[in-house]
Amino acid sequence: MADKLEWDDAAKQRVDAAPFFVRKLIRHKVEKAARSQGLDRVTEALLDQVKQKQMDKQG
């Protein structure tokens, strides 16, 4: 598995649409999830999965 993950264009656009002060945190959490699942690409589906997991923790 490569150290640097590939990002789908749609996933990049979604993160870029987030407020600048949380983008780094989002990227970190999503890439950590991708690596833990053995993925080499970040997709919108993974973003949704991480977002849902975060919401479940808060709720």
N, CA, C and O atoms as a GROMACS GRO file, in nm:
protein
  236
    1MET      N    1   0.086  -0.119   0.000
    1MET     CA    2   0.000   0.000   0.000
    1MET      C    3   0.090   0.124   0.000
    1MET      O    4   0.189   0.130   0.072
    2ALA      N    5   0.054   0.219  -0.078
    2ALA     CA    6   0.131   0.344  -0.089
    2ALA      C    7   0.108   0.432   0.033
    2ALA      O    8   0.002   0.428   0.096
    3ASP      N    9   0.210   0.513   0.064
    3ASP     CA   10   0.196   0.607   0.176
    3ASP      C   11   0.095   0.716   0.143
    3ASP      O   12   0.018   0.758   0.228
    4LYS      N   13   0.098   0.761   0.018
    4LYS     CA   14   0.008   0.868  -0.024
    4LYS      C   15  -0.116   0.806  -0.089
    4LYS      O   16  -0.105   0.726  -0.182
    5LEU      N   17  -0.230   0.843  -0.039
    5LEU     CA   18  -0.356   0.791  -0.092
    5LEU      C   19  -0.404   0.875  -0.209
    5LEU      O   20  -0.384   0.997  -0.212
    6GLU      N   21  -0.467   0.810  -0.303
    6GLU     CA   22  -0.533   0.881  -0.413
    6GLU      C   23  -0.669   0.929  -0.363
    6GLU      O   24  -0.732   0.866  -0.279
    7TRP      N   25  -0.713   1.041  -0.416
    7TRP     CA   26  -0.844   1.096  -0.382
    7TRP      C   27  -0.927   1.111  -0.509
    7TRP      O   28  -0.879   1.164  -0.609
    8ASP      N   29  -1.051   1.063  -0.505
    8ASP     CA   30  -1.144   1.089  -0.616
    8ASP      C   31  -1.170   1.239  -0.623
    8ASP      O   32  -1.168   1.308  -0.521
    9ASP      N   33  -1.193   1.290  -0.743
    9ASP     CA   34  -1.219   1.434  -0.759
    9ASP      C   35  -1.338   1.480  -0.676
    9ASP      O   36  -1.333   1.586  -0.613
   10ALA      N   37  -1.445   1.401  -0.674
   10ALA     CA   38  -1.565   1.440  -0.599
   10ALA      C   39  -1.536   1.447  -0.449
   10ALA      O   40  -1.585   1.536  -0.380
   11ALA      N   41  -1.456   1.354  -0.399
   11ALA     CA   42  -1.420   1.355  -0.257
   11ALA      C   43  -1.336   1.478  -0.224
   11ALA      O   44  -1.357   1.543  -0.122
   12LYS      N   45  -1.241   1.511  -0.312
   12LYS     CA   46  -1.159   1.632  -0.293
   12LYS      C   47  -1.246   1.756  -0.289
   12LYS      O   48  -1.227   1.843  -0.204
   13GLN      N   49  -1.340   1.765  -0.381
   13GLN     CA   50  -1.427   1.882  -0.388
   13GLN      C   51  -1.509   1.897  -0.260
   13GLN      O   52  -1.529   2.009  -0.212
   14ARG      N   53  -1.557   1.786  -0.207
   14ARG     CA   54  -1.635   1.794  -0.082
   14ARG      C   55  -1.551   1.845   0.033
   14ARG      O   56  -1.597   1.928   0.112
   15VAL      N   57  -1.428   1.798   0.045
   15VAL     CA   58  -1.342   1.844   0.153
   15VAL      C   59  -1.305   1.991   0.132
   15VAL      O   60  -1.303   2.069   0.227
   16ASP      N   61  -1.278   2.028   0.008
   16ASP     CA   62  -1.244   2.167  -0.022
   16ASP      C   63  -1.360   2.262   0.006
   16ASP      O   64  -1.338   2.382   0.027
   17ALA      N   65  -1.482   2.212   0.007
   17ALA     CA   66  -1.600   2.294   0.036
   17ALA      C   67  -1.618   2.316   0.186
   17ALA      O   68  -1.695   2.403   0.227
   18ALA      N   69  -1.548   2.239   0.268
   18ALA     CA   70  -1.557   2.254   0.413
   18ALA      C   71  -1.481   2.379   0.455
   18ALA      O   72  -1.393   2.425   0.383
   19PRO      N   73  -1.515   2.435   0.572
   19PRO     CA   74  -1.439   2.551   0.621
   19PRO      C   75  -1.289   2.517   0.630
   19PRO      O   76  -1.252   2.406   0.668
   20PHE      N   77  -1.206   2.613   0.593
   20PHE     CA   78  -1.062   2.588   0.583
   20PHE      C   79  -1.001   2.534   0.712
   20PHE      O   80  -0.906   2.456   0.707
   21PHE      N   81  -1.055   2.574   0.826
   21PHE     CA   82  -0.995   2.536   0.953
   21PHE      C   83  -1.023   2.391   0.994
   21PHE      O   84  -0.965   2.344   1.092
   22VAL      N   85  -1.110   2.320   0.923
   22VAL     CA   86  -1.134   2.179   0.955
   22VAL      C   87  -1.088   2.084   0.844
   22VAL      O   88  -1.095   1.962   0.861
   23ARG      N   89  -1.043   2.137   0.734
   23ARG     CA   90  -1.003   2.051   0.620
   23ARG      C   91  -0.892   1.954   0.658
   23ARG      O   92  -0.899   1.836   0.624
   24LYS      N   93  -0.790   2.002   0.728
   24LYS     CA   94  -0.678   1.916   0.765
   24LYS      C   95  -0.726   1.802   0.855
   24LYS      O   96  -0.683   1.688   0.838
   25LEU      N   97  -0.812   1.832   0.949
   25LEU     CA   98  -0.866   1.730   1.038
   25LEU      C   99  -0.948   1.628   0.960
   25LEU      O  100  -0.936   1.507   0.983
   26ILE      N  101  -1.031   1.675   0.869
   26ILE     CA  102  -1.112   1.585   0.787
   26ILE      C  103  -1.021   1.492   0.707
   26ILE      O  104  -1.040   1.371   0.706
   27ARG      N  105  -0.922   1.549   0.640
   27ARG     CA  106  -0.829   1.468   0.559
   27ARG      C  107  -0.761   1.362   0.645
   27ARG      O  108  -0.749   1.246   0.606
   28HIS      N  109  -0.716   1.404   0.764
   28HIS     CA  110  -0.648   1.311   0.854
   28HIS      C  111  -0.740   1.195   0.892
   28HIS      O  112  -0.700   1.078   0.883
   29LYS      N  113  -0.861   1.225   0.935
   29LYS     CA  114  -0.955   1.121   0.978
   29LYS      C  115  -0.992   1.027   0.863
   29LYS      O  116  -0.998   0.905   0.881
   30VAL      N  117  -1.015   1.084   0.746
   30VAL     CA  118  -1.057   1.003   0.631
   30VAL      C  119  -0.941   0.915   0.584
   30VAL      O  120  -0.962   0.797   0.553
   31GLU      N  121  -0.821   0.970   0.577
   31GLU     CA  122  -0.707   0.890   0.533
   31GLU      C  123  -0.674   0.781   0.635
   31GLU      O  124  -0.634   0.671   0.597
   32LYS      N  125  -0.689   0.810   0.762
   32LYS     CA  126  -0.666   0.710   0.866
   32LYS      C  127  -0.766   0.595   0.850
   32LYS      O  128  -0.730   0.478   0.861
   33ALA      N  129  -0.892   0.628   0.824
   33ALA     CA  130  -0.994   0.526   0.802
   33ALA      C  131  -0.963   0.443   0.678
   33ALA      O  132  -0.978   0.321   0.679
   34ALA      N  133  -0.921   0.509   0.572
   34ALA     CA  134  -0.887   0.437   0.448
   34ALA      C  135  -0.774   0.338   0.472
   34ALA      O  136  -0.783   0.222   0.431
   35ARG      N  137  -0.671   0.382   0.539
   35ARG     CA  138  -0.557   0.293   0.566
   35ARG      C  139  -0.598   0.177   0.656
   35ARG      O  140  -0.555   0.064   0.635
   36SER      N  141  -0.679   0.204   0.756
   36SER     CA  142  -0.720   0.097   0.848
   36SER      C  143  -0.806  -0.008   0.777
   36SER      O  144  -0.813  -0.123   0.820
   37GLN      N  145  -0.871   0.033   0.668
   37GLN     CA  146  -0.954  -0.060   0.590
   37GLN      C  147  -0.876  -0.120   0.472
   37GLN      O  148  -0.932  -0.197   0.394
   38GLY      N  149  -0.749  -0.084   0.460
   38GLY     CA  150  -0.667  -0.138   0.352
   38GLY      C  151  -0.695  -0.077   0.216
   38GLY      O  152  -0.665  -0.138   0.114
   39LEU      N  153  -0.753   0.042   0.215
   39LEU     CA  154  -0.788   0.109   0.090
   39LEU      C  155  -0.670   0.192   0.040
   39LEU      O  156  -0.586   0.236   0.119
   40ASP      N  157  -0.664   0.214  -0.090
   40ASP     CA  158  -0.561   0.301  -0.145
   40ASP      C  159  -0.620   0.424  -0.213
   40ASP      O  160  -0.550   0.501  -0.279
   41ARG      N  161  -0.753   0.442  -0.196
   41ARG     CA  162  -0.823   0.554  -0.260
   41ARG      C  163  -0.932   0.605  -0.166
   41ARG      O  164  -1.002   0.528  -0.101
   42VAL      N  165  -0.944   0.738  -0.160
   42VAL     CA  166  -1.050   0.802  -0.082
   42VAL      C  167  -1.164   0.835  -0.177
   42VAL      O  168  -1.145   0.900  -0.280
   43THR      N  169  -1.283   0.789  -0.141
   43THR     CA  170  -1.402   0.810  -0.222
   43THR      C  171  -1.507   0.887  -0.142
   43THR      O  172  -1.493   0.906  -0.022
   44GLU      N  173  -1.611   0.930  -0.212
   44GLU     CA  174  -1.723   0.995  -0.142
   44GLU      C  175  -1.789   0.899  -0.044
   44GLU      O  176  -1.833   0.940   0.063
   45ALA      N  177  -1.796   0.772  -0.081
   45ALA     CA  178  -1.856   0.673   0.008
   45ALA      C  179  -1.779   0.665   0.139
   45ALA      O  180  -1.838   0.653   0.246
   46LEU      N  181  -1.647   0.671   0.131
   46LEU     CA  182  -1.566   0.669   0.253
   46LEU      C  183  -1.589   0.796   0.335
   46LEU      O  184  -1.598   0.790   0.458
   47LEU      N  185  -1.599   0.910   0.268
   47LEU     CA  186  -1.630   1.034   0.340
   47LEU      C  187  -1.762   1.020   0.416
   47LEU      O  188  -1.772   1.059   0.532
   48ASP      N  189  -1.863   0.964   0.350
   48ASP     CA  190  -1.993   0.944   0.414
   48ASP      C  191  -1.981   0.851   0.534
   48ASP      O  192  -2.042   0.874   0.639
   49GLN      N  193  -1.903   0.745   0.519
   49GLN     CA  194  -1.884   0.649   0.627
   49GLN      C  195  -1.818   0.714   0.749
   49GLN      O  196  -1.864   0.696   0.862
   50VAL      N  197  -1.713   0.791   0.725
   50VAL     CA  198  -1.642   0.858   0.835
   50VAL      C  199  -1.733   0.963   0.900
   50VAL      O  200  -1.735   0.977   1.022
   51LYS      N  201  -1.807   1.035   0.818
   51LYS     CA  202  -1.900   1.136   0.870
   51LYS      C  203  -2.005   1.071   0.959
   51LYS      O  204  -2.035   1.121   1.067
   52GLN      N  205  -2.062   0.960   0.914
   52GLN     CA  206  -2.165   0.891   0.992
   52GLN      C  207  -2.107   0.839   1.124
   52GLN      O  208  -2.171   0.849   1.229
   53LYS      N  209  -1.987   0.783   1.118
   53LYS     CA  210  -1.923   0.733   1.239
   53LYS      C  211  -1.901   0.846   1.339
   53LYS      O  212  -1.922   0.829   1.459
   54GLN      N  213  -1.858   0.961   1.289
   54GLN     CA  214  -1.836   1.078   1.375
   54GLN      C  215  -1.967   1.126   1.437
   54GLN      O  216  -1.972   1.161   1.555
   55MET      N  217  -2.073   1.126   1.357
   55MET     CA  218  -2.204   1.170   1.408
   55MET      C  219  -2.256   1.072   1.513
   55MET      O  220  -2.318   1.113   1.611
   56ASP      N  221  -2.232   0.943   1.493
   56ASP     CA  222  -2.275   0.842   1.591
   56ASP      C  223  -2.204   0.861   1.724
   56ASP      O  224  -2.263   0.840   1.830
   57LYS      N  225  -2.076   0.900   1.719
   57LYS     CA  226  -2.000   0.925   1.842
   57LYS      C  227  -2.056   1.043   1.919
   57LYS      O  228  -2.059   1.043   2.042
   58GLN      N  229  -2.102   1.145   1.845
   58GLN     CA  230  -2.151   1.267   1.908
   58GLN      C  231  -2.293   1.252   1.960
   58GLN      O  232  -2.333   1.320   2.054
   59GLY      N  233  -2.368   1.165   1.899
   59GLY     CA  234  -2.510   1.154   1.932
   59GLY      C  235  -2.537   1.048   2.026
   59GLY      O  236  -2.652   1.027   2.064
   0.00000   0.00000   0.00000
